[in-house]
Amino acid sequence: MAIVAAIDEPALSARLTAVADDSGCSPADIVGSAVRNFVDTAPDDLWTQLIGIMNRAQDPGLAAMRAILEKALHGTQETL
């Protein structure tokens, strides 16, 4: 849950909450599922984009989580 709180992106947090509510899962479960799905299925070009996002970020781990969630939740900000 700490990563969910650290995201600090109101629009992304709202989408995460909405998806969690709709699915009956916790936000932490949605985050875990999104990361696992990315690790299991992302093609090389998405990994390359993720590395670029992380290289430009002050907090690479948090930037990776945001980007993966944006992709999984079909966001419109910096996505993979």
C-alpha positions as CSV (number, residue, x, y, z in Angstrom):
1,M,0.0,0.0,0.0
2,A,2.9,2.4,0.5
3,I,3.6,2.4,-3.2
4,V,0.0,3.3,-3.9
5,A,0.3,6.2,-1.6
6,A,3.6,7.3,-3.0
7,I,2.3,7.5,-6.6
8,D,1.0,11.0,-5.7
9,E,-0.8,11.4,-9.1
10,P,-4.5,12.2,-8.3
11,A,-5.8,11.1,-11.7
12,L,-3.9,7.8,-11.7
13,S,-4.9,7.1,-8.1
14,A,-8.5,7.8,-9.0
15,R,-8.3,5.3,-11.9
16,L,-6.6,2.7,-9.7
17,T,-9.3,3.1,-7.0
18,A,-12.1,2.9,-9.6
19,V,-10.6,-0.3,-11.1
20,A,-10.1,-1.8,-7.7
21,D,-13.7,-1.0,-6.8
22,D,-15.1,-2.4,-10.0
23,S,-13.1,-5.6,-9.7
24,G,-13.6,-6.2,-6.0
25,C,-9.8,-6.3,-5.5
26,S,-7.7,-4.0,-3.4
27,P,-5.6,-1.3,-5.0
28,A,-2.5,-3.2,-3.9
29,D,-3.7,-6.3,-5.7
30,I,-4.3,-4.3,-8.9
31,V,-0.8,-2.9,-8.7
32,G,0.7,-6.4,-8.1
33,S,-1.2,-7.8,-11.0
34,A,-0.2,-4.9,-13.3
35,V,3.5,-5.4,-12.5
36,R,3.3,-9.2,-12.9
37,N,1.5,-8.8,-16.2
38,F,4.1,-6.3,-17.5
39,V,7.0,-8.6,-16.4
40,D,5.4,-11.6,-18.0
41,T,4.2,-10.1,-21.3
42,A,5.9,-6.8,-22.1
43,P,7.8,-6.9,-25.4
44,D,11.3,-5.5,-25.8
45,D,10.1,-2.1,-27.0
46,L,8.1,-1.5,-23.8
47,W,11.1,-2.5,-21.7
48,T,13.2,0.0,-23.6
49,Q,10.7,2.7,-23.0
50,L,10.5,1.8,-19.3
51,I,14.3,2.1,-19.0
52,G,14.2,5.5,-20.7
53,I,11.4,6.7,-18.3
54,M,13.4,5.4,-15.3
55,N,16.6,7.1,-16.5
56,R,14.9,10.5,-16.6
57,A,13.3,10.1,-13.2
58,Q,14.5,11.3,-9.8
59,D,13.0,8.1,-8.3
60,P,13.3,5.4,-11.0
61,G,11.4,2.8,-9.1
62,L,8.4,5.0,-8.5
63,A,8.6,6.2,-12.1
64,A,8.5,2.6,-13.3
65,M,5.4,1.9,-11.1
66,R,3.6,4.9,-12.5
67,A,4.4,4.0,-16.1
68,I,3.3,0.4,-15.7
69,L,0.1,1.5,-14.0
70,E,-0.6,4.1,-16.7
71,K,-0.2,1.4,-19.3
72,A,-2.3,-1.1,-17.4
73,L,-5.0,1.4,-16.6
74,H,-4.9,2.9,-20.1
75,G,-3.7,6.3,-18.9
76,T,-3.0,9.3,-20.9
77,Q,0.2,10.6,-19.2
78,E,3.7,9.3,-19.8
79,T,3.0,5.7,-20.7
80,L,4.8,2.8,-22.2
